[in-house]
Amino acid sequence: MRLVPGGPMLIEGPVEIVLDDGTTLTSDRFLVALCMCRRSHTYPFCDTSHRRRTRPTPPDGDRRPTSGHHDSCRDGTDCGGPAGGA
């Protein structure tokens, strides 16, 4: 398993995923990308939706350092933790 900063979790396949409602999904691919941003239209599988989000530049041009979390969860809520971390 490998976490891609700002992207998906990569897992060597084949995999079987059991969702909260008990539904089981399977993939026989040799490498499976699981969505970590929850924007995927094929959730829980990644469809690269995380790449399409653009962040507006503050009006004063201030480029403050990030906290290490994905852009969608800078405050650490609802994101599963720091980018690239466990």
C-alpha positions, 0 to 999 in steps of 0.5 A: 500500500502506498499513499500518493500525496494529494491523491489516491491510495495505491494497493497491489491487486487484486482486491476485495472492498467491503463498503459500509452498507455491506456491498462488496466490490472487487478489482482484478487489476494489478494496481488499484487506486482508491479515492482519498478525497471523496470527489470521485464519481467512481468512489471508492475507486479513484477517477483522478477528480483530485487533479481537477480542483483549482485553488484560488490565489488570495487577493494579496498574493499571499502564499502561506505554507500548507499544514501537510493536509490535502487541499480539501481538508487543510484543517484536518477534518474529514480527510483521513489525515495528513497527505502522505501520512497514515 
